[in-house]
Amino acid sequence: MAINNSINQYLIKHGFEAFHPKAVLFDMDGVLYDSMPHHVIAWQRSMAQFGIHMTEEDAYATEGARGIDTIRQMVRRQKGKDITLDEAQRMYDVKSRLFHEMGETAIFDGVIDLMRKIRQHGMTVGVVTGSGQKPLINRLLTDFSEFLDESHIVTAYDVRKGKPAPDPYLMGLRKCGNLHPWQGIVVENAPLGIRAGVAAQCLTVAVNSGPLPDDVLRQAGADVLFHKMADLAIAFEDIINV
Ligand code: MG
């Protein structure tokens, strides 16, 4: 069946002999939470205060990168100057504040079922996010307290090189028990995050929860693609039992 083929192709691509998943590493925004529409608005409104024009496409295309990296890149492109990390952080703080003023976003259907299945199979739940928004990270520990341990979360503060570099997912593998790439499954919704998962050589599952065409996520290297977290939850045993 299709998932079997995808996993065989994954093994061939990386020269691995076997796939023995022990952890699932989830991206946060657009994977666990239906939060991207709010992030897009917060990005646009906050950057406008600094004279930076950000389109919806910019917000989706840069999703997953560390916020301060996105800001420095936009400033360089639009103002032709380099700003310090501190300056970028102050701009990011404005974005974070606007995001939180918009209220809490929903957990996607299927996420809790999927996490329950992961734990039932004796596997670890991890979260690997480019976010540096502390209230969001605290919310993870409340919402998923049954399934997720704080020591299994990677945030913008844990790595110097964010997605699309493999570093965040390599850190996730380390935090979830010094795992090999063929022992991890990455779940991502954004092109940069998918590239990071593939660069870390993990089986990378795309869940296309946003407006980008599927092809953009396939071209980023996704091994398997779903449209909803609930569909991934249903197919989960097919993925881990091959
Ligand atoms: Mg995401």
Residues whose N, C-alpha, C, O or C-beta is under 5 A from the ligand:
A	BS01	MG	D27 M28 D29 G30 V31 N189 A190
